[in-house]
Amino acid sequence: MSQEGYDKLVEELRQLETVELPRVKDAISEARDKGDLSENFEYHAAKREQSRLLSRIRFKQRVLKFARVIDTSRLSSDSVGLLSRVGMTNLANNSSMTYVIASPHEANLREGKISIKSPIGQALLNRKVGDVIEVTVPAGQLRLRIDSISLASS
């Protein structure tokens, strides 16, 4: 994963542990003070929220434990790989698009980052400028020509 993605994940985990979790613990304590827990909706809702938060915290901790930050100085722009910015043309309608190939945890289509594990990401892997790829996506078959490859800047 990129250094930017790693730092963002660390910040999200810090936010969950230092802000969200204490807020939920306070809500549980406040709801417990209201008496009978068997019919206390606020208590049960706060406990569900705590469970959801603890699950998210464990997931993010596990991702960070196994994450490896990519040294971008060792990457090449000769072929498509992780953290490559790929300019391509859809040959069916001649539309151009540019995407960054990202780790699954950093993928965000609004930011122009597609997962290396997505059908398009898999089809682009190790390809070079000028290559035409055919890839099956939920909307059907795509024919894409790779126009440019560069390293994504953080």
C-alpha positions in Angstrom: 0.0 0.0 0.0 1.1 3.6 -0.4 2.5 5.6 2.4 -0.5 8.0 2.1 -2.9 5.0 2.4 -1.0 3.6 5.4 -1.0 7.0 7.2 -4.7 7.4 6.5 -5.5 4.0 8.0 -3.4 4.8 11.1 -5.3 8.1 11.5 -8.7 6.3 11.2 -7.6 3.8 13.8 -6.5 6.5 16.2 -9.8 8.3 15.7 -11.8 5.1 16.4 -9.8 4.3 19.5 -9.5 7.8 21.1 -12.7 9.5 20.0 -15.4 7.1 18.9 -14.9 4.3 21.5 -14.8 6.6 24.5 -18.0 8.3 23.2 -19.8 4.9 23.0 -18.6 3.8 26.4 -20.0 7.1 27.9 -23.3 6.3 26.1 -23.4 2.8 27.6 -22.6 4.2 31.1 -25.3 6.8 30.8 -27.9 4.3 29.5 -27.0 1.9 32.3 -27.7 4.6 34.9 -31.3 4.8 33.6 -32.2 1.5 35.3 -33.8 -1.7 33.9 -31.4 -2.9 31.2 -33.8 -5.5 29.8 -36.1 -2.9 28.2 -33.5 -0.1 27.8 -33.3 0.7 24.1 -30.5 3.2 24.5 -28.4 0.6 26.3 -28.8 -2.1 23.7 -28.2 0.4 20.8 -25.0 1.6 22.5 -23.8 -2.0 23.1 -24.4 -2.8 19.4 -22.5 0.3 18.4 -19.6 -0.7 20.7 -19.5 -4.1 19.1 -19.5 -2.6 15.6 -16.7 -0.2 16.6 -14.6 -2.9 18.2 -15.0 -5.0 15.1 -13.8 -2.1 12.9 -10.9 -1.5 15.2 -9.8 -5.2 15.1 -10.1 -5.2 11.3 -8.0 -2.0 10.9 -5.4 -3.3 13.4 -5.1 -6.6 11.3 -4.7 -4.7 8.1 -2.0 -2.5 9.6 -0.2 -5.5 11.0 0.2 -7.1 7.6 0.5 -4.0 5.5 3.6 -3.3 3.6 4.4 0.2 2.4 5.6 0.3 -1.2 9.0 2.0 -1.8 8.0 4.1 -4.9 11.7 4.7 -5.8 11.9 1.0 -6.7 8.8 1.1 -9.0 9.0 1.2 -12.8 6.7 2.9 -15.2 7.5 0.5 -18.0 4.5 -1.7 -17.2 1.3 -1.4 -15.1 1.7 -2.4 -11.4 0.6 -1.2 -8.0 0.6 2.6 -7.7 0.7 3.1 -11.5 -1.3 5.9 -13.0 -2.8 4.4 -16.2 -4.3 6.5 -19.0 -6.5 4.5 -21.3 -9.1 4.7 -24.0 -12.3 2.7 -24.2 -12.3 1.6 -27.8 -16.1 1.1 -27.9 -16.9 4.8 -27.4 -13.4 6.5 -27.7 -13.6 7.9 -24.2 -10.4 8.5 -22.2 -10.0 7.7 -18.5 -7.2 7.7 -16.0 -7.0 5.5 -13.0 -4.4 4.7 -10.3 -4.0 1.0 -9.5 -4.3 0.8 -5.7 -4.4 -1.7 -2.9 -7.9 -3.0 -2.1 -7.9 -0.9 1.1 -7.2 2.3 -0.8 -9.5 1.8 -3.8 -11.9 4.6 -4.2 -13.5 5.2 -7.6 -14.4 8.8 -6.8 -10.7 9.5 -6.3 -9.8 7.6 -9.5 -8.3 4.7 -7.6 -9.2 1.1 -8.7 -8.3 -2.0 -6.8 -5.5 -4.2 -8.2 -7.9 -7.1 -7.5 -10.7 -5.6 -9.6 -11.3 -7.1 -13.0 -9.9 -4.1 -14.8 -6.9 -3.9 -12.3 -6.1 -7.6 -12.9 -6.4 -7.2 -16.7 -4.0 -4.2 -16.7 -1.4 -5.8 -14.5 2.1 -6.1 -16.2 0.7 -4.6 -19.5 2.6 -1.9 -21.5 1.7 1.3 -23.4 -0.1 0.4 -26.6 -1.5 -2.9 -25.4 -5.2 -3.5 -25.9 -6.9 -5.5 -23.3 -10.3 -7.1 -23.2 -11.9 -7.4 -19.8 -15.3 -8.7 -18.6 -17.0 -6.4 -16.1 -20.6 -6.6 -14.7 -21.8 -4.2 -17.5 -20.3 -6.5 -20.2 -17.1 -6.7 -22.2 -14.7 -3.7 -22.4 -11.8 -3.2 -24.9 -9.3 -0.8 -23.5 -6.1 0.6 -25.0 -3.3 1.7 -22.6 -2.2 5.2 -23.7 0.2 6.1 -20.8 1.7 4.7 -17.7 3.3 6.8 -14.9 3.9 6.5 -11.2 1.2 7.9 -9.1 2.3 10.7 -6.9 1.2 10.6 -3.2 
